[in-house]
Amino acid sequence: MGSRKKQMADAIKEAKKQVAFAKLNNCPTSPRKMRLVADLVRGEKVENALNILKFNQKEASGRLEKLLLSAIANWQSKNEDADVESAELFVKEIKVDSGSMLKRLRPAPQGRAHRIRKRSNHVTLVVGANNNNTQA
């Protein structure tokens, strides 16, 4: 039984080496605007995703490009012997959650005040490698 547990632990460790993630917390962009850009790169290969983000005009794409480069660097540090080009990295998962909200007041007519909600978001990006080349 002990050797079987060790085999399972080794298999889990190998599976964890194939993925790397990066997080962006409290990004001062509304989650809705960030999701528009995140949907463009979900499931894409890393090279293609970087090109999409580089030439997209939205402000959120610059932040996501930097986050994707960070996730690639994290994958590289986990797999120092592997090559990024031959691993065929792709955006496995990208999740945009709402963050904290700054509440401000804006003057309105007749002595009233309207509440302004300045939204922020948290982005989690997971990069995975295709297992086809590593097992062959």
ZISUL-V949580 format. One record per backbone hydrogen bond with DSSP energy under -0.5 kcal/mol. NH is the residue of the N-H (numbers start at 1). CO is the residue of the C=O. E is the energy in kcal/mol with one decimal. If there is no record, write none. Layout:
nh = [NH	NH]
co = [CO	CO]
e = [E	E]
This chain:
nh = [5	6	7	8	9	10	11	12	13	14	15	16	17	18	18	19	20	22	24	27	29	34	35	36	37	38	39	40	41	41	42	43	44	46	49	50	51	52	53	54	55	56	56	61	62	62	63	64	65	66	67	68	69	70	71	72	73	74	75	76	77	78	79	80	87	88	88	89	90	91	92	92	93	95	97	97	99	102	103	104	104	106	108	111	112	114	116	118	118	119	120	121	122	123	124	125	126	127	128	129	130	130	133	135	136]
co = [1	2	3	4	5	6	7	8	9	10	11	12	13	14	15	16	127	125	123	121	27	30	31	32	33	34	35	37	37	38	38	91	41	89	45	46	47	48	49	50	51	52	53	58	58	59	59	60	61	62	63	64	65	66	67	68	69	70	71	72	73	74	75	78	83	84	85	84	128	44	90	126	126	124	95	122	120	118	101	102	116	114	112	108	109	106	104	102	116	117	100	27	97	24	95	22	93	20	90	18	87	88	130	131	132]
e = [-1.9	-1.8	-2.2	-2.4	-2.6	-2.3	-2.3	-2.4	-2.2	-2.3	-2.1	-2.2	-1.3	-0.8	-0.6	-0.8	-2.3	-2.1	-2.9	-2.7	-2.5	-1.9	-2.5	-1.2	-0.9	-2.4	-2.4	-0.8	-0.8	-0.6	-1.0	-1.5	-1.9	-2.3	-2.8	-2.5	-1.7	-2.3	-2.5	-2.3	-1.8	-0.6	-0.5	-0.8	-0.6	-0.7	-0.8	-2.2	-2.1	-1.7	-1.9	-2.5	-2.1	-1.6	-2.1	-2.2	-2.0	-2.2	-2.1	-2.4	-2.1	-1.4	-2.2	-0.6	-1.2	-0.6	-0.7	-0.7	-2.5	-2.9	-1.1	-1.6	-1.8	-2.7	-0.5	-3.0	-3.4	-2.6	-0.5	-0.6	-2.9	-3.0	-2.4	-0.5	-1.2	-2.9	-3.5	-3.2	-0.7	-0.9	-0.5	-1.9	-2.9	-2.9	-2.5	-2.7	-3.6	-3.5	-2.5	-1.1	-1.3	-0.8	-0.6	-1.6	-0.7]
